Amino acid sequence: FLSSMFMHGSIAHIFGNMLFLWVFGDNLENLLGHVRFAAFYIVCGIAAALAQIVMDTDSIIPMLGASGAISGVLGGYVLLFPKREVRALIFSFLTTVPAFVAIGIWIGYQLIVGYLTPAGTGGVAYAAHIGGFIAGVALIKIFALGRKV
């Protein structure tokens, strides 16, 4: 469960994940502190891996990437900073939108494409993305206890 969060299939794969972590992770880390943020990130990553395993039990394809854990970061971010302006590439246009819009489009894409992708085909672990996101939404208030939001 842990090692897949720290391995990636290509430079582009790790770059994409780190871009999302950079955009959305900094505010959460500043709020939670380094230790709580690291724990939140790892718990979301484990939840993401479990979601992928549950949704695709017959898969023999290994999971790679931090995107499940980062999806948890997005889930936490949208609850704590929904109106924070973020720069986003939406339909080929770079624009500034509230976080809930950018993350809403992202989760909508994950749900639609994940539903349309046949199980066991490899590629993107959409169930991990959705599971990580749900974990982030469910857990962020616990991890943020005692912190001023």
C-alpha positions, 0 to 999 in steps of 0.5 A: 500500500505504501510503496505505490505512493512513491513510485511512478511510471514516468517523468510526466506521471510524477510531474503531473502529480507533483503539480497538483500537490504543489497547487493544493498541498501547500495550504493544507500543510500550512494549516495542519503542520508537517506531521499531520499533513504527512499522516493525512496524505499517507492515510488518504493514499492507503484508503485510495489503494484499498478502494482500487483493490476493492473495485478491481479485485481481479487485477494483476496490474500493479498500482503506481503513483501518488494520485490517490493520496493527492486526491485526498489532498484535493478532498480536504482542500475543497472542504477547507478552502472552497472559494480560494482562487486557483489557476486552472486549465479548463477546456484549453484555457488557463483561467482563475476559478474558485477551488470548488469549480476546478476540483468539481470538474476534476472529480466529475471527470474521474467519475465519468471516465472511471465509470466508462473505463472497463475494469482490468484494462490498466492505465489510470486507477480511477477508483483510487482517485475517487477513494482517496478523494472521499477519504480526504473529505471524510478525514480532513476535519479530524486532522484539522481539529484544533487548527484555525481554518 
